[in-house]
């Protein structure tokens, strides 16, 4: 968010900027997983990276990219993807509401 000039901005401001630019949010901030604040289907996708601090950025980034490559873009849109060292979980909009 530094590149977008949003450093220190609220989560709502970050997500609003991403939605306005048709982009997904990738963050280590688990608050983005709160579907009451950020309802499924109201954004272009949220990826939450949950990795211990001792895991290097290169390993974390590789794992995130690998997880994203397993999904069609349509599955990420409006969904929350949680990427951890050993697991990937997808919380998505039900097909009945798409």
Number of C-alpha atoms within 10 A of each C-alpha: 14 7 6 9 9 13 10 10 10 10 15 12 12 18 21 15 17 19 16 11 10 13 16 20 20 17 16 14 12 12 12 21 20 11 14 8 11 19 15 21 18 15 22 23 26 26 25 23 21 17 16 10 7 6 10 10 11 9 11 18 12 11 19 21 11 12 18 17 10 9 12 9 11 11 18 22 20 21 26 30 24 22 23 17 14 7 10 16 13 15 16 17 18 10 6 5 6 9
